[in-house]
Structures are given as structure tokens and as C-alpha cells.
Amino acid sequence: MKTAQDVILAPIITEKSMAGARVKKYTFKVDKNANKIDIALAAQKLFNVKVSKVNTLHVRGQKRRYGRFEGYTPSWKKAIVTLTADSKAIEFFEGMM
């Protein structure tokens, strides 16, 4: 069993994710092997919130060049966590807006 810190790796701070934070949708980088139930339980444990639903997607690595060498950046998994209407907001994202 993985801990909540092993499931949710980092928040994603972009313009689009900050727009979602206004309507209680928060975006995180998560473990590639985590499922939606693991992500929901980890968010509830870490932030003391009520999760309504979780959407996940795999982000493919992009092709990058460094001089004559080329390769791919690592692929990773992203989760968009939607909170219930009566849940409190996540304080970390509140400081960003």
C-alpha cells in the first residue's frame, strides 16, 4: 500500500489549472500506477477535503534535442480532482490566485 505522498507527487501550476481551481478543480502530477480510487483517497487524506470525482490522463513524453542528440522527456500521469460543493478549498492553491 502506497502512502498519500507516494500517490500525489506535485501540483501543476499553469494558467489553465489555476482557472480550474476557481471552480474547485485541482490538477496534480500523480504516480503512473495509481488509479482513480487511490488518487481520491490520497487527496482526502492530504488536504482534508471531500472529492467528488477524479479524471486522469497519461501525458506522453515530448521529443527534445540537445545538439546532435535527441531523445524523449519522461511520460507521466496527470489527475484532475474535482471537489464537492460543500468541501473547503485547498489552501495551497488559494495563495496562488
C-alpha positions as CSV (number, residue, x, y, z in Angstrom):
1,M,0.0,0.0,0.0
2,K,1.4,3.4,-1.0
3,T,1.2,6.4,1.2
4,A,-0.7,9.6,0.1
5,Q,2.6,11.3,-0.6
6,D,3.6,8.5,-3.0
7,V,0.4,8.8,-5.0
8,I,0.2,12.6,-5.4
9,L,3.7,13.8,-6.5
10,A,3.3,17.5,-7.2
11,P,0.7,20.2,-8.0
12,I,0.6,21.5,-11.5
13,I,0.6,25.3,-11.7
14,T,-0.4,26.7,-15.1
15,E,-2.9,29.3,-16.3
16,K,-5.4,26.6,-17.2
17,S,-5.1,24.7,-13.9
18,M,-5.5,28.0,-11.9
19,A,-8.7,28.7,-13.8
20,G,-10.0,25.3,-12.8
21,A,-9.0,25.9,-9.2
22,R,-11.7,28.7,-9.1
23,V,-14.4,26.1,-9.6
24,K,-12.7,23.5,-7.2
25,K,-10.9,21.5,-9.8
26,Y,-7.3,20.9,-8.9
27,T,-4.6,19.4,-11.1
28,F,-1.8,17.1,-9.8
29,K,1.1,15.1,-11.2
30,V,0.5,11.5,-9.8
31,D,2.1,8.1,-9.8
32,K,1.8,6.3,-13.1
33,N,0.4,3.2,-11.4
34,A,-2.2,5.0,-9.3
35,N,-5.9,4.5,-10.1
36,K,-8.7,7.0,-9.5
37,I,-9.7,5.5,-6.2
38,D,-6.1,5.8,-4.9
39,I,-5.9,9.4,-6.0
40,A,-9.2,10.3,-4.4
41,L,-8.2,8.7,-1.1
42,A,-4.8,10.4,-1.2
43,A,-6.3,13.9,-1.8
44,Q,-8.8,13.4,1.0
45,K,-6.1,12.4,3.4
46,L,-3.5,15.1,2.4
47,F,-5.8,18.1,2.2
48,N,-8.9,17.1,4.4
49,V,-11.4,17.7,1.5
50,K,-14.3,15.8,0.0
51,V,-13.6,14.5,-3.5
52,S,-16.5,14.4,-6.0
53,K,-14.7,12.8,-9.0
54,V,-11.2,12.2,-10.5
55,N,-10.2,12.5,-14.1
56,T,-6.9,11.0,-15.2
57,L,-4.8,11.2,-18.4
58,H,-1.4,10.0,-19.5
59,V,0.9,12.7,-20.8
60,R,3.3,11.4,-23.4
61,G,7.0,12.4,-23.4
62,Q,8.0,15.1,-25.9
63,K,10.8,14.8,-28.4
64,R,13.8,17.0,-27.4
65,R,17.1,17.7,-29.0
66,Y,20.4,18.6,-27.4
67,G,22.8,19.4,-30.2
68,R,23.0,16.4,-32.4
69,F,21.5,14.1,-29.7
70,E,17.8,13.6,-29.4
71,G,15.5,11.8,-27.0
72,Y,12.2,12.0,-25.2
73,T,11.2,13.6,-21.9
74,P,9.6,11.1,-19.5
75,S,6.0,10.3,-19.8
76,W,3.8,10.9,-16.7
77,K,0.2,10.8,-15.4
78,K,-2.0,13.8,-14.6
79,A,-5.1,13.8,-12.4
80,I,-7.8,16.5,-12.2
81,V,-9.5,16.3,-8.8
82,T,-13.0,17.8,-8.5
83,L,-14.2,18.6,-5.0
84,T,-17.8,18.6,-3.8
85,A,-19.7,21.9,-3.5
86,D,-19.7,21.8,0.3
87,S,-16.0,20.9,0.6
88,K,-13.4,23.5,1.6
89,A,-10.8,24.7,-0.9
90,I,-7.2,23.6,-0.9
91,E,-5.1,26.3,0.8
92,F,-2.0,25.8,-1.3
93,F,-3.9,26.8,-4.5
94,E,-5.7,29.7,-2.7
95,G,-2.4,31.5,-2.3
96,M,-1.6,31.3,-6.0
97,M,-4.8,33.0,-7.2
